[in-house]
């Protein structure tokens, strides 16, 4: 729903989704992350990462048919990972909390790779698509994460989200059991075990 940014700066309605999709400006970054800023965070630091809860946030609930593309342009659906625990992370290269979170998410992906029962899926909403994500990974030394894109913002729209980062923990049956707005401490040593505990109904 269009909203007024501030009375002193803008007097015309602002389409937050359009700005989020086109990203790359400070205004878009502020709008995309504003709803998830922690009270004690400063504009420069962004919100402090939070620990993964030890319990599911709500009873398991079905998700819409979420689809996104890989770096080659092939379409994938969340259902492709059914049978595995999924960490679905919505992010953008222009969002400071997202940038700060990516290295930790990369650590998690490397931690869970040997067992293969947990999939880490970072879906970028950058308008530039795969090329933008590849440049970001290269510039920040991000390894172990797939290039996944949703430049048309279909996934956030389906999830009724208009800010990033947002992360979902999804159980082996494809049901959402936890949703977190803001960055998470994904590189905690016990994170894989905690994800398995959550997915088991803990």
Buried (B, 14 or more C-beta within 10 A) or exposed (E): EEEEBEEEEEEEEBEBBEBBBBBBEEEBBBBBBEBBBBEEBEEEEBBEBEEBEEEBEEEBEEBEEBBBBEBEEEEBEBEBBBEBBBBBBBBBBBBBBBBBBBBBBBBBBEBBEEEEBBBBBBBBBBBBBBEBBBEBBEEEEBEBBBBBBBBBBBBBBBBEBBBBBBBBBBBBEBBBBBBBBBBBBBBBEEBBEBBBBBBEEE
